[in-house]
Amino acid sequence: MSKGRIQDDAIEELILLQETDPKRANALNLLTSWRINIELTGQLTTEEERTLMALSQAYLAWEKQTVRRGLEQGLGQGLKQERRSAIESLMQLRYGAIDESLQAIIPQMLNLSSPDYTALLLQSSKSELIAHFSTAQNP
């Protein structure tokens, strides 16, 4: 009986770790795998049922963390695409078609803040803009 209680306490302690703690994420992944393995065995003992309940809490915490990370990554990608679209639109308005030389500096412009890339695009000629990024790359 103490083995089960010790496991339950350990699982509860794990769930209480900070979400940013890498140990927590790794352990939750392992506990989720353990939970799946217990379920696959079919016939569960009372001890395994209790462990499964404790692991269910760990699974829910893992799922919540995984969904949050996925949302953050998706938002990050969406913001990057939105920024790229804004830069390309400003380039087309200011310089016409986006040629290879402009296309080559877009990745560097993505690292700038919105006010910075907007100011550069609105205040610089095409040659000045290209020169700005070629000197920034080769100081």
C-alpha positions as CSV (number, residue, x, y, z in Angstrom):
1,M,0.0,0.0,0.0
2,S,2.8,2.4,0.7
3,K,4.3,1.9,-2.7
4,G,1.1,3.3,-4.3
5,R,0.9,6.2,-1.9
6,I,4.6,7.1,-2.6
7,Q,3.9,7.0,-6.3
8,D,0.8,9.1,-6.0
9,D,2.7,11.7,-3.9
10,A,5.6,11.7,-6.4
11,I,3.1,12.3,-9.3
12,E,1.4,15.1,-7.3
13,E,4.8,16.8,-6.6
14,L,5.7,16.6,-10.3
15,I,2.4,18.3,-11.3
16,L,3.2,21.1,-8.9
17,L,6.6,21.9,-10.5
18,Q,6.8,25.1,-12.5
19,E,5.5,24.7,-16.1
20,T,8.8,26.1,-17.3
21,D,10.9,23.4,-15.5
22,P,12.3,21.1,-18.2
23,K,12.3,18.2,-15.8
24,R,8.5,18.6,-15.5
25,A,7.9,18.3,-19.2
26,N,10.2,15.3,-19.6
27,A,8.6,13.5,-16.6
28,L,5.1,14.3,-17.8
29,N,6.0,12.7,-21.2
30,L,7.2,9.6,-19.4
31,L,4.2,9.4,-17.1
32,T,1.9,9.7,-20.0
33,S,3.6,6.8,-21.7
34,W,3.3,4.8,-18.4
35,R,-0.4,5.6,-18.2
36,I,-1.0,4.3,-21.8
37,N,1.0,1.1,-21.0
38,I,-1.1,0.5,-17.9
39,E,-4.3,1.0,-19.9
40,L,-3.1,-1.4,-22.6
41,T,-2.6,-4.3,-20.2
42,G,-6.4,-4.7,-19.8
43,Q,-7.0,-6.4,-16.5
44,L,-6.1,-3.8,-13.8
45,T,-5.4,-4.5,-10.2
46,T,-6.8,-2.1,-7.5
47,E,-3.2,-0.7,-7.2
48,E,-3.0,-0.1,-10.9
49,E,-6.4,1.6,-11.0
50,R,-5.3,4.0,-8.3
51,T,-2.0,4.6,-10.1
52,L,-3.9,5.2,-13.3
53,M,-6.1,7.8,-11.5
54,A,-2.9,9.7,-10.4
55,L,-1.4,9.4,-13.8
56,S,-4.6,10.8,-15.3
57,Q,-3.9,14.1,-13.5
58,A,-0.3,14.0,-14.9
59,Y,-1.7,13.3,-18.3
60,L,-4.1,16.3,-18.1
61,A,-1.2,18.5,-17.0
62,W,0.9,17.3,-19.9
63,E,-2.0,17.8,-22.4
64,K,-2.6,21.4,-21.1
65,Q,1.1,22.2,-21.4
66,T,1.4,20.6,-24.9
67,V,-1.7,22.5,-26.1
68,R,-0.3,25.8,-24.7
69,R,3.1,25.3,-26.4
70,G,1.3,24.5,-29.7
71,L,-0.7,27.6,-29.5
72,E,2.4,29.7,-28.7
73,Q,4.2,28.2,-31.6
74,G,1.3,28.8,-33.9
75,L,0.9,32.4,-32.8
76,G,4.6,32.9,-33.3
77,Q,4.4,31.6,-36.8
78,G,1.3,33.6,-37.6
79,L,2.9,36.8,-36.3
80,K,6.0,36.1,-38.4
81,Q,3.9,35.5,-41.5
82,E,1.9,38.7,-40.8
83,R,5.1,40.7,-40.4
84,R,6.5,39.2,-43.7
85,S,3.2,40.2,-45.4
86,A,3.4,43.7,-44.1
87,I,7.0,44.1,-45.2
88,E,6.2,42.8,-48.7
89,S,3.2,45.0,-49.0
90,L,5.2,48.1,-48.1
91,M,8.0,47.1,-50.5
92,Q,5.5,46.7,-53.3
93,L,3.9,50.1,-52.6
94,R,7.2,51.8,-52.3
95,Y,9.4,50.1,-54.9
96,G,7.0,48.3,-57.2
97,A,7.8,44.6,-57.8
98,I,9.9,42.8,-55.3
99,D,13.0,41.7,-57.1
100,E,15.8,39.3,-55.8
101,S,17.7,42.0,-54.1
102,L,14.7,43.1,-52.0
103,Q,13.7,39.4,-51.4
104,A,17.1,38.8,-50.0
105,I,16.8,41.4,-47.3
106,I,13.3,40.4,-46.0
107,P,14.7,37.8,-43.5
108,Q,16.9,40.5,-42.0
109,M,13.9,42.9,-41.8
110,L,11.8,40.4,-40.0
111,N,14.2,40.8,-37.0
112,L,13.4,44.5,-36.8
113,S,10.5,46.0,-34.8
114,S,7.5,47.2,-36.8
115,P,8.3,50.9,-36.3
116,D,11.9,50.3,-37.4
117,Y,11.2,48.4,-40.6
118,T,8.3,50.7,-41.5
119,A,10.6,53.8,-41.1
120,L,13.3,52.2,-43.2
121,L,10.9,51.3,-46.0
122,L,9.2,54.7,-46.0
123,Q,12.3,56.8,-45.8
124,S,14.9,54.9,-47.8
125,S,15.3,54.5,-51.6
126,K,15.6,51.0,-52.8
127,S,19.4,51.3,-53.2
128,E,19.7,52.9,-49.7
129,L,17.7,50.0,-48.2
130,I,19.8,47.4,-49.9
131,A,23.0,49.2,-48.9
132,H,21.8,49.5,-45.3
133,F,21.4,45.7,-45.0
134,S,24.6,44.9,-46.9
135,T,26.6,47.1,-44.5
136,A,24.7,45.7,-41.5
137,Q,25.8,42.3,-42.6
138,N,29.4,43.3,-43.3
139,P,30.4,46.0,-40.7
